[in-house]
Amino acid sequence: MHLSFDVIFVGGGPASLAGAILLKRLAKKDPVLSGIAVAVIEKAPNLGDQSLSGATFDARALEELIPNFRELDPPIGPKIKHESLSFLTERRRIPIPIVPPPLSNRGKYLMSLAEFVKWLGKQAEREGVEIFTGEAADELLFDARGAVNGVRLKGKGFDKDGKPKPNVLPPTDVGARVVVLGEGARGHLTKRLIAAKGLDAGCIPQGYAVGLKELWEVSEGKFRKGTVINTMGYPLSLDTFGGSFIYHVRDRLVAIGLVVGLDYKNPMLHPFELLQRFKAHPFVAHTLEGARLVSYGAKTIAEGGWYAMPRAYGDGFVIIGEAAGVLDAMKLKGIDLAMKSGMLAAETICEALAADDTSAKRLAAYEERLRKSWVGAAMRRARNFHQGFHNGLVRGTICAALQFLTGGRGLTDRIQVEEDALCMLKLAQIGSPKEMPFAPDGRITFDKLSCVFASGTKHAEDQPCHLKIDDISICNGRCKVEYGNPCQRFCPANVFEMIKEEDGEYRLHLNPANCLHCKSCDVKDPYRIVTWVPPEGGGGPNYKGM
């Protein structure tokens, strides 16, 4: 090992940073542990650069972690004072008179997750946490017993063929007594570890949604500070789970977003274009008249809930935050839950280090803490929510109402569903596929490449491709015929493109430099032959203000 720490947190999000802060504080109270080395490893150039959420924020976990946080000038926006829920048709808005309690955000905060993560990172550094940015954790390391004992950082300076360039930096092994995986939804290390260790045995498949968000600067007269607007219906059909939001954050900045469940069935569905159509709706377009697009981004959201959570511990490791599936699917909220999961992991790890025992048996206390905490209570109340919408909005709404009344059970507890990759119908099953023409106006609606530019995405062009396709002949053959190459549509960044070649045939070409690291391709590909891995550290989107 070239470097070594007592504990490594992989991923620099709120779960990891909260866990690292509490771990250092707890260790300082123990003379034996006071000098432990704790590191956070983040692939983005700076903390927060690749952090994305809506975001409405419940400060419960933050108040537990930093009771005096208001004195430290956190980048938290206004409390939510006005909220509404509407159903949209193609041209009309139908207000719903009552916001259901699970959807209510009144009294919570609006904020930029990117800015909050930067601030939380400064608090971690004050506690003595070592933070390494621009470094992608590429592999987990194991000892002879099969216990996790470190990570391998991806090398830099290799060309597309994997050959070293003059500025090459080879991979680096970093040892640890405990590795904490806080990579967010569909983390690549977590995904491989779950498969290798069978951590999802007995679980229902994890369910995902893709969230797309744009940040706009609107005119003074259109801004309504502390206002949250949620919508259902258009542009989504009744058989597709999801919804849209409009958040009036601060300083005339308004967040416009769309969430689409990745269990959708129609191979012609195009989440990015649906977001653009949402903005063109008269109700939304009125707010955006004369406004300026500031930023754009996308991410997957782990919505499967309590029964989809894998075993979140093992020899030498724990899994926290959205990497472990920690999210309240009914409220579609998870920042506070993710932070608390990191804090509960810190308590468990501190005890394990004090006992000099980082075995699975010792670290199992983390899952027990999670189960007994307010995180567990929230997730149990929403344990069947996402699965209830598997067959559309109408049935899902009925299921959600019953679940709310029965504390999460509904008519059937532990609803069984297929994984998202298997939900898509073939073209032959939907009859004559229709793709609605879409023409962006360049003022309110845009094409993908314009939005990718707004995301600040940058990658070194001459590096190995970080999107692995097991058999591209399937893309150019079976998938073209059976599904119409849906990767062109479910990717929100124009990474996958079918291009007509000299022989007249359309073949798949990849544009990995456009990648937003959302991982929709890893989730939704119907043949499960696409795998997302991180590019060399430092590449990707730059979500300023998001």
Steps between C-alpha positions, in 0.01 A plus 500: 500500500632845408262684733302386799220637716294357779173579321432601139169647388453451125291784357491858625125543547301592812493143634880459491577849629255473790642159588860620483426804718331295772765226488780749563304659785428168666860387460631812673313394815695171512873525581571188295317625190570873520760488223317283247536602137172550314487577127227589251571417133296684236528468121388858425762777476347666809247396759151576377590526131304183423238517777145537371158502662175695482551600784263540788679439827392380843770616745433228760827310450698822465360627830616177667844520342568874530248651746635852442505470120306824454793691652739356237338668199372186322388549137141411582229701330161611628250292686216379281197722560278426201437165335251357256422185303340500155401256230599611151335422170672598177376860522333539839585493869253347748588602857464229764352669808703307760868405499512142638703487824780283350557762229490799734825694536374793702761611757785323325774681311585557136867476414770406253640159588824588318556804721394314815750221433780754455408655836472162673844411364649804674348384828657157444844650436473697824452169681816359342345295220733471198317562173634391164319631191554419134566135591276219375486185712521228234511172694463363850796319650464179703724312739562126496182438702285691253454801726505847341823674597531798266432651159697541178493849354468518124812600312518812285673580175407190296381534140191343342686172449621492861856589411683742731547860387801710608313637803382160623413443866459126570225362724556543874402253771367655821457276803237529773371311799145589393374620161171691501320503166305823456505520119135594452245317285633208293856540629728284288705363793184433700335329204794262455530433872129419530534248216824347630379460859133426426394795715162526328392143571132503588453863392263625235682669207612855569279744310626824350378824351693752296480859615571782254543856626560843354581815695365827362548865589157662461385860499424667831127505434487122443690399815307372803746441784443181699242356259481130405275381219460128425309363203370167374371400159629668184754446351489147644237249394286333765696174468833665592602582857644843567431868541639849459600783730563874505701635793551875552831468680670839556644800318249462213621141443229249416556124474292319237508122508346173388525157663418189292487149642740275312251215516323660203385267223497710182837470314424828321477700823751786507550656848705795373238601245229458763680759714509738205128445434428568867673838474297584189173447689325841534508478881880453506590707195346808663761481779786452253416789266811716479694263729853364455608135523777474761569128531375150415556157648363149549537212744342168584306472826482176700128472581458129571468556874528281806455159337751582223783593737794258485683383807698815573800357687763231475859427591678834479218702341169677548270660239326831569263752342349442160762237421316290760160609370436738791222728373140574593329405173162639607642848557777459241739643760828359621767756593414494870463121499831458319678722752352309791604166347859629480481608863368160611782335306750726680369390841534134400846541349627685807394209719655250257835682492505526880446123519755443221236296320372607157334170418152469359377380837613822667392734218153341490409743779477769230199337340337452838550869578353590162197282560426657842563860396263759350654402164364150535162629614472730196602229257260243644212744452596521131608138455256419216455844348710480183386147423134607531544725194650222290178474296422867458385817672137407573573169675805650663304788651249256648783286638673808645183610678453154652865486602474838671197379697663168597847626590661377179339161452214562255299203374815295438824522693830448320372556146703297251619674181750442222822697477479812286707357213239230441191723502535645151267361233624414155387704202290210376308503829396864474386494137605784274748705706452874482769752582350846542700763310679744728655827387670710771449875475839596647335727759310275738567159345835366381670201343715261701835640398402851605402367842818292530693822441296664779598214733867597479591142405864444406697181448845436361413382148798267463437254782353148521123499452323478837187341348553128450280310252536123519385432142444798273367272227181476709467879484544502124278198439243362744447819698442705184224261394351410837512831691606769252825573690337664804843605636472801268194606699559395861843666505452869592833607350532374140764242592339228285446587136398290200693632198451406136827362363631473143326169436164658589468314831441680830746400773550605859763762573591613851569856609630437855624859531133605531429268795326650807578191712128443560531124434159465331668279239628265769146470639271498197683316220259211418783255428703600808817524293587864581715567805592844626838540672659831600724683255836617625459726802402860442279442196127551481239766562551816706170579670539859612204603711324167452 
